[in-house]
């Protein structure tokens, strides 16, 4: 069965993360014939999965130690090649008089037993002969450990096995499902959940599984599992934490609580987050956080068992998830494949021609970092590559850079990176020919070098003494440093000047956004801190006073990897990663007359074109807000590029902050 193949892939990924140092598990290797190195985002994904299961075990052991009952049981549902029993046994975490029972398809359990018997760890088990049992579903058994080959949907056979092994149904029992019941039909998984509730009065049912919000990432996730032939049958659109708990309560469980892996990870100490960041170069924060948001740990319990503290912790997500948001009118149209990219930059060269630079996209059927420039004709809706007239183009293949258009039409590209280990320290000026000509090209030259090479920084065009300057703030630097340093580039002399020490300075951040107001002020919004906290602060830099100030604004979603523009005395923040359920398709508005924030939701009904609004670009065109590009590397589910451009109508608002039309 295809579902069984997910076990083989999963165990290889777990070993990759362990080998890299995310966690310790020396027993995984007995189940892997050929080790493989996984990408950093996959390593992180299996790290958070390990931490969640470890937290569940530790909470269970703490519960058992507080009870007077001597015996207890752990039942691993859909165990696959999980090594938890061996790891816990070696770490002396295993409670006395506890029996560990693993259940999976017969073929999986027989393969697992063969691997164990041929490994150096076989002496950890004192297996009895299964010939003493008439029940052939009992694959292996010892005093503390048992392996059952049963389809989890067959509750009758499951009960018979437990009776044959003389399992104590009243003893405290933990049922653990690590991405297993989610592949079952709802009827079968509900029957299993109900069967446990009826037969084990002192028990907990703990599940680590996916959830669905019917937005871009979850659509990509569901399509991936469907393409593998093992669809996520037990999750439905809007299957959030509340729906999961309702499901358990409908099956008779009196207590239930759940926590997303995003909230779970955000509760980690800063030292642990910094340790993870130091293991390997990493620059896929958006889809890492989206992956965490779409996986949860659920704990349902009854009798002598209560909900542990790890499920009690709640972030501010409920505040924002329940916040009333207006809606914005918008339309979409399919975009050219040349625009399917993320981590790029755009600039309107004229009212007709949009220039797109860099990013990660698809060219000649290969996913890759993109070089050069692409032009999009807003009239003909045609996109085409613009050749460079230079023998050696200094632009290179860069992403997460910045690009600014000066008044004379010159484009200025600053910083960026090729890989997290290869950072561009150049400032490149670009002069484009008349794009209406078929032979149009561009000339690029390096004009200076950055005093502090960065990527994921922000740039703003400002006027100082009548000269255009580019203000660069924050970003990521070499050695995994997140900075709040600022530099100003004079576009006449191409000299940099550093900002002197100021009383107020925004905290270090990257993946924030900046929007300029008449080149006199600019506003820095959101961003991601060094310890991966998503920010919702708003800072303004005033060129006249040469100073920063923080705006006191409530009701604005935290976000990063969003885009922003100033329009009609308001700042619009499009999309980004927020960690909250409706954040992916939201547009924040800050009324600059009143410093009041509003959140709007985009009603885009196009499930055939999943939309991930991060690392995209936006620009104002004919009094409308156009969003183009965006996407990301969606964990192990594949790389996704947005295939549509979104045209958003600005809301009508009065200067006093009153929204006249949603």
N, C-alpha and C positions, 0 to 999 in steps of 0.2 A: 504493500500500500504506500501511496505517496506520503502520507502523514509520517510513516516510519522513517522516511528519508530525512525529514527535518531533524530527527534525533542525530543522525550521522553528521550532518552539517553543524548542528549546535555544539556537539562535543568537541569538534575541531576548533570552533571559535572560542569555546571556553578555555581550551588548552593554550591557544594563542595569547589570550589575555593573561593567563597565569604565567606563561613563559616570559611575558614582557614585564611582569612584576606588579600588575594591578592587584592581585591577591595570590595567596599560596594554596596550591592544591597539587600535591605530588602524585595523586592517585588517578588523575585524568588520563595520564599517558598510557595506562594499561588498556584503554579502550580506543586508542587512536593508532592506526597502522602507519599513516603518513602525516607528519606534522606540517602545518601550513601557517604562514604569517598572514594575519588579517590586517585590514586597514585600521588606523587609529580610532575611527568612529565606531567600528564594530567591536574593537577591544573595549572601548568605553561602555558600549551597550551591554556587553556581557559582564563587565565589572559591576554595573548598577544592578543587574539581575542577581549576581552573586551576593551583593550586599543586602539586597532585599530578602533573599532566602535565608542568609545568615542571621539577619535581624529577627526573622520569624522563628528560627530555631532557638535563638537566645531567649526570646520572649517566652517560648514554650517551656524551655528548661527552667526559667525563673518561676513560671506558673507551677510546674510540677514540684519544685523544691518547697513551695509554700503549702502544698496539700499534704494531708496525712496519709493518703493512699500510697502504697508502696509501688504497685505495678502501674505501668503506662505503656502506650503504644504509639508508634508513628507509622502512618500508611501513606506511602508516596504513590500518587495516582499518575499513571503515564510516566513512570520513572525514567524510562530509556536507559542511557548509559550514565546516569547521574552517579557521582562518587561521594555523595554526602555522608553515607554511613561510614565509609572508611576514613574520611577526613575527621569526622566527629569522634569516632572511636579512638583514633590516634591522638587527638587533642585532649583526650580525657574529658570531653564535654558530655559524653553519653551518660544519661542517668542510669543508676542501678535498676535492675529488674525491668528494663525497657526493651520492647521488641520492635524491630524496624522491618516493615513489610513493604516490598516494592511490587508494583503491579503494572504490567504492560502486555502488549500482544505476545502470544507464545513464542513466535519467531525471535522477537527482540530479546526476551528473557533468556532464551536458550543461547543466543549469540553472546549475551552478556556473561552468562555463566561460563561459557567456554573461554572468554577473554580472562575472566578472573582466575580460572583454574590454570591457565598458562602463564600467569603473571607472577612476579616476585611477592605479591601481596596475598597469595592464596592461603598462606599460613594464618592469616587473620581470621579465617572462618573455620569452624569445626562442623562441617556439614554432615547432616545425617542422611541416611539413605531414604530416598523418596519412595522406595518400594514398600515401605511400611504403610503408605497411604494409597487407598483405592482411587483417590482423586488425582487424575493425571495433570490437573492444572497447577499443582504444586511442583514447581520446577526445582527448587532448592530450599532447604530449611536447616536452621541451626537454633541454638538456644536464644540467640539475639536477633537473628536475621532470617528473612524468608523472601523467596521470589515466586510470584504467581503469574502465570501466563493466562490472562483473562481479558476479554473485551470489556471495557469499563461500562458499557451499556447493558451488560448482562448482570443485573443486580442479584438475580436468583442464584446464579452460579457463584457470584462473589460471596454471598452469605453462606453458601454451602462450604466453600473453602475455609472461611473463618471458623465455622463450626467444626470442621474436620481438624483444624489446627488448635482447637480449644481456646480460641480467642475470647478474652473477657470483654463482653460488650459494654459492661458498666464502668470499666477502667477508663481513666482519662486518655483520650485518643485524639491525636492530631492527624487530620487528613490534609495532605499537601498536594496541590496541583500546580505544577510549573509549566505553563503553556501547554496544557493537554486537553482539559474539558472544552476549551474554546473551539476545538476542531469537531466536536460532537454536535449533532443536531440538537436544537433546544429541547425537544421532547426527551431525548436520552440524557442530556446533561441535567435537566431539571429533575428527572427521575432519580438520578444518582445523588444529587444534593438532598432531595427529600428522603431517600432511603437512609442516608447517613444520619440525618436529623432524627428519624424515627427509631433507629436501632442503636444509636450511641448517645445516651442521654447526657454524658459528660464529655463533650467533644468540641473541637474547633475545626472549621473548614477554611483553609487558607489557600488563596488563589493568587498566582502571579500571571497576569494575562493582559491582552490588548483591550483597548476601548476604542470606541468609534464616535467621532463628532461630525462625520460626513463632510469634513473640510478636506483641503488638498492632500495633506500628509496621509490621513487615514484612507482616502480613496486610493492613493498610490500603494499603501500598505495592503489593503484588501485585494487590489488587482494583482499584486505580487503573489500572495498566497494562492489566489485563484489560478494563476498561471502555472503554479507548481502542482496543481491538482489536489490541493488540500486547503480549500476555502475556510475562512473563519466563520463557521456556521452558527456559533452561539452568540455572536455580537450583531447587533442591529444598529442602523443609524440612530444617533443620539444615545448610544449605550454609554452614558457617563457614570460617574461614581454613584449618583443617586439612583440610577436605574439598576445598577448592580446590587446595591443594598436592598432595593425593593424586591429584586428577584429572589434573594435569599430569604427575605422575610415572608414572601409569598409561599416559599417551600417550608415554612414553619420555624425558621431560625429567629429567636427573639432579639438577639443582638448582632449588629453588623456594622463595621466601619471600614473605610477604604482610604488609601492615600496614593496620589500619583507619584511616579518616580521623580517628577520634577520637584514637587514639594518635599519628597523624601531626600533628594540630593541637596536641595537648598538648606536643609536642616543640618547638613554635615558641618563639622568644625572647619574653619578656614585652613587649618594646617593640612587636613586631609585633602581638601580641594587643591591646595598648592602642591601636595605630593603627587596627585594624579596629573597635574599639569606638567610636572617635571619629568615624567616617565618618557614621553615622546612628543615630538612636535605635533601640534594639533591646531587646526584652523577651520573646523566645521561645527562651530557652536550652535548655529541655527537648527540644523537637523538633529544634533545631539539633544538639544532641549526639546524639540518636537517629539523625538523618539521617547524621551522620558515622560512627556505629557500624555503620550498615548499608551503607556503601560502603567498598571496599578497593582498594588498589593491589597487584597481584601481579606478581612478576618471576620468570619461569622462564628458565633459560639453560643453555648448553652450549658445549663447545669452549673458545675463547679468552676467552669472556665469563664474568664472575663476578657474584655478587649484590652490589649497591652498598650503601654504608653506610646509606642512608635506609631500607633494609629490615631492617637489623640491630637497630635500636633497638626494644626491647620494654619496655612498661610493666609494672606489677605485675598486669596483668589475668590472666596465667596462674596466678598464685597463687590468685586468687579463683575463676577459672573451674574450677579443679581441686579446689576445696575441697568437702569432703563436707557436704551440708546435709540436715537432716531435713525432714520434710513435715508440714504442718498440715492437719487436716481442715477443709473448708470447703464451703459450699453457696452457691448464688447464685439470685437471682430477678430477673426483669425489673423495672426501676424506672420510675416515672412520667416522662414526657417533661419535666415541669417540673423534675425533678432532674438532667436531662442537662446538665451544665455543668462548668466547671473554673475554678479561681481563686476559689472561693466560700468561705463559712464556714458551719458548722452549730453548733447548741447545743440540747441537750435541755431544753426548757422545763419538761417534766414527764416522768413515766415513759411518757407516751403520745405527746406531741407534740414533734416535731423541727422547729426553725426553721432555714430555709436563707436565707442572705443573699448577694446579689450574685453575682459571677462572670460568665463568658462562656458563653452558652448559646443556645438557640433559642426564639423566641417569635413566634407568628403566622408561622411558616415562614421566619423571618429569623434569621440568626446575628447576635447582638448582645450587648453588655454589658447585664446585667439589673439592674433596680432593684427596690426594695421587698423584701418578705419572702414566702417560700413556706412553708407548713406541711405537714408530712408526718405523717399519722396512722398510728402504728405498729400499731394494732389493725385498722383498716379498710383499711390499705394505700392510702389515698387521699391525693393531694396537691392542694393548691389555693392560689391566690394570696390573700394577706391584704392587704386595702386599708389605706391610711394614713388616719387621721382628720385629719391635718394638711393645710392648704391647700397648703403648700410642704414637701415631704418632704426634709429635709436629708441623707437617706441617699444619694440620687443613684444613678448607675450606676457602682458601684465594684467593683474586683476586687483580689485580692492584699492585702486588708485583714485585720484581726483582729476577732474577736467573742468576748466573754466574758460568761458568765452569772453575775451576783452572787447571793448567798444569797437576797435578797428577790425574785428573778426578773427583775430589770432586766438587759437586754442592753446591752452597751457595745461600740460599733463604733469602731475607731480606724484612721485613715489609709487607705491603699490608693491606687489610681490609676484614672483613666478611661482615658487613654492614657499612654504613657511621658512625654509632655510635660505632662500635666495630673494633678497629684498632689493628693489630698485632705489638707488639714491639720486637719480637724475631728475632734472626738470627739463621738459622738452617743449619747445614752442612749435606749433604747427600752422602752416599757411596753406589754405585750400584754394584750388582754382574755382572757377565758376562751375558749380555743380550741374548747371543746366546743359553744359557741354558734354558730349558723349566721351570725350577723351580727358575728362577731369581727373586730376591727381592731387597729391599733397606733398609738401616738403616739410620735413621734420629735422630739427637740430637740437642738440643738447646745449642749453644756455647757461646752466649752472648745476651745482650739486647741493643736496639737502644737508643742512648742518646736523640733522638727526633723521636718518632714513626711517620712514614709517609706512604702514599700510593700515587700512580701516580707519583713517583719520578723516577729518572734515576740512573743507575749504570754504572761504567766503570772500567775495569780491567787495572791497571797500575803497573809499576815496580818502587820501591823505594829501592835503595841500594841492588838490587838483590832479593828483597822479593816482592811477589805479594800482592798488596793492592787493595781494592775495594773502589772507590770514589763514594759517594752518594750525589746527588744534588737535591734540590728543593722538590716539591711534596705538598701534602695536609696533614695537621695535624689536631689534635683535635680542637674543637671550630671553625671549618670552616676557618682555617687560611691557606693561601697559602704562602709558605716560599721560600727563596733563600739560606738557610743555607746549608753548606757542611760539610761532615764528611768523614774521611778516616779510613777504617777497615784493620788492619794488619791481614792477614790470617794465620800467624804463632802463634801469641800471642792471637788473637781474641780481641785485644784492639782497641778502637776507639780513634781517635785524631781529634780535631776540627780544621778547617782551620782558621788561624789568619786573622785579617782584611787586606783586599787587596784594592788597589786603584780602580781596576775595578772588578765588580761582576755582573753577570747577574741579571736582575730584578726577583722578586718572580714569580714563574710559576709552573704549574703542567701539566701532560700529554704531556710533551716534550719528546725528544728522545736524546740518546747519543750514539756515535759510536767511538770506540777506534782505533787509528792508531799505531800499533807496541808497544802498552802499554806505549808509550812515550807522546802521546798527545791524547786528546779526544775532540770531537766536540758536543756541545749541540745545538740542532736545535728546533726552534718553541716553542710551548707550549701555554697554556692558562693562562692569568693573572687573578688577583683577580676580576677585574671588567669585566671579560669574553671577553677581547680583544684577538683575535687570533694573535699570534706573528709570525714573519718571520725572527727574528734575528738569527745569528749564532755566538756562542762564542766558543773559543778554550782554553783549559787549557793545559799549557806546564809544564810537570813534572820537567824538568831540571831547569826552572826559577821559578817554583812554582807560576805561575801567570796566570790570565785570560787576554784575549784580544778579542775584537769583530772584526769579519771580515766584511768588507764593500762589501756586495754582493747585486747586483740588479737583478730583474727578478725572484726572488724565491717566490713561493706562500706562504702566511701565512698558517700554518697548525698546528694541534695538534692531539694527539692520532694516530700518524703515527708510522712507524718503520723505522730504519735506519741501514745501514752497511757501512763500509769502504771497498773499493775494487779498486785496481789498481790506487792509487792516486786520488780517487774520493769518495765522500760520496753520497749514494743513499738514498733518502727519499721516502718511499712508502706510498701512499694514505694519510689518515688523513682527518680531517674536516677542510675545508678552508673557507666555506661560499660562494664559487664561483662555477659556473656551471660545469666546467670540473674537478674540484679538486678531486672528489671522485675516479676517475680512473687515477690519474696522478702519475708520478714518477719524483721527482726532482733530479737533479744531480749537485753537486758542484765540479768543477775541482779544486783540491787543488793546482795545479801548477800556476793557474792564478786567483783563487778566482772568477771564472765565473760560473754562474748558468744557467741551462737549465731545461725546463719542458717537459716531454714526456707524451704522452697519451697511455694508454693500450687499445688495440683494442680487447675487449672480447665480442664476439657475443654469449651470452648464456642467453637470457632473462628468460629461464626456471629455471635458477639458479641465482637469484638476488644477487648482490655482494655489500656489504657495507664494504668498506676498512677503518675501524677504529677498534682500540683495537685488531688488528691482530698481528701476529709475522712474521718475515722474517729471513732467514739465507742463507748463501752461501753454495751451494752444487754442486760439480763438475763444477765450473766456471759458475754457473747459480744462479739466485736469486729466492728463493722459498718463496712464501707467503702462510701462512696457518692460518686458523681460522678467527675470526673477526665477527662483527655483532653488534647487540644492541637491546634495547627495543624501538621499533618504535612507540612512542606515544601510542595511543589507538589502533594501527593497529596490535599489536602482537609482540612477540619477534622473532627476525630473527637471524639465524646462517648461515654463509657462508658454502656452501656444496662442495666447490671446492678448490683445491690447485692450485696456479698459478705459472707457471715456466717462468721466464723472462730472455731473453737473454740480456746480458750487451751490450751497444753500444760500438763500437770501437772508441776510441778517442786518439788524440795525446796529449802530455803533455802541448802543448801550448793552449789547450782548444778547438781546432778545432774538431768538431764531424765528423768522417769520414763516418759513416754509421748510419742511423736512423733505 
